[in-house]
Amino acid sequence: MEPNPLIVRRWSPRAFDGTAEVAPATMRVLLEAARWAASHGNTQPARFLLGYRGDDTFARILAALRPKNRTWAARASVLLVGAVAESDERGPMPNTEYGLGLAVQNLVLQAVDMGLVTHQVGGFSPDAVREAFGLPDHVRSVVVIAVGVLGDVAQLPEDLQARERRPRERKPLTETVFTGQWGQPAFPDDGPRPRRGGNDEGADGPR
Ligand SMILES: Cc1cc2nc3c(=O)[nH]c(=O)nc-3n(C[C@H](O)[C@H](O)[C@H](O)COP(=O)(O)O)c2cc1C
């Protein structure tokens, strides 16, 4: 029994095809998928900035990334900033990052369904984004999302090529799903599997 193939097929490559373009009509579908995400009290906190490779918005989002992320993200077809509106006319809104996360996951899975790849990036400067785009005080950028077409791994610097080929691994359910009391696995037969060995150290940002 496997999860839905859409979920299994999603991953975060760094090898983007630097010649591929993603049409605005496609991005509209992806952002429509994001729009229909659940949110606390239907407060809909998710906001996005959208840039296509070659335009000024893309260049400014790219410039806000950490240098290491910039090396591969420059070849994405689209860069999005995912942000949260933290308050509305009724005051502060709860669970805003949760709401953005749900919206982004919708977007990402929609992209997989359309044959695209995505890579979410926390390693960027929110201050640079605020300054470059004039974010209002109640809006905070949380993530950058690269969208595009899978490219040739050989185009990446060697250290990133090695990462790209590393098997994707997850903690077993025995470590994450409990019943009865905390620490008692709900699925005790889900034996330990190797963990991913410190894959993204440094790149994703502080923990
Ligand atoms: C919020 C968030 C921030 C991330 N930040 C970065 C980043 O700055 N640089 C990077 O290369 N990958 C980043 N990633 C990608 C993760 O490293 C990746 O999702 C994780 O290793 C699991 O791999 P998978 O997406 O292929 O399943 C980020 C992912 C998320 C969800």
The ligand as a Gaussian input file, in Angstrom:
#p B3LYP/6-31G(d) Opt

LIG

0 1
 C       10.288000      25.276000       4.413000
 C       11.348000      24.613000       3.574000
 C       12.579000      25.229000       3.415000
 C       13.549000      24.661000       2.595000
 N       14.719000      25.336000       2.363000
 C       15.620000      24.851000       1.475000
 C       16.783000      25.605000       1.126000
 O       16.981000      26.720000       1.588000
 N       17.652000      25.067000       0.243000
 C       17.457000      23.844000      -0.305000
 O       18.278000      23.429000      -1.124000
 N       16.347000      23.101000      -0.011000
 C       15.431000      23.565000       0.854000
 N       14.285000      22.857000       1.157000
 C       14.077000      21.541000       0.567000
 C       14.258000      20.458000       1.612000
 O       15.624000      20.308000       1.895000
 C       13.597000      19.159000       1.110000
 O       12.217000      19.346000       0.991000
 C       13.890000      17.993000       2.061000
 O       15.252000      17.680000       2.055000
 C       13.094000      16.755000       1.678000
 O       13.387000      16.398000       0.364000
 P       12.233000      16.221000      -0.724000
 O       11.487000      17.534000      -0.814000
 O       12.935000      15.892000      -2.009000
 O       11.321000      15.152000      -0.268000
 C       13.303000      23.402000       1.971000
 C       12.057000      22.790000       2.137000
 C       11.082000      23.383000       2.924000
 C        9.731000      22.708000       3.036000

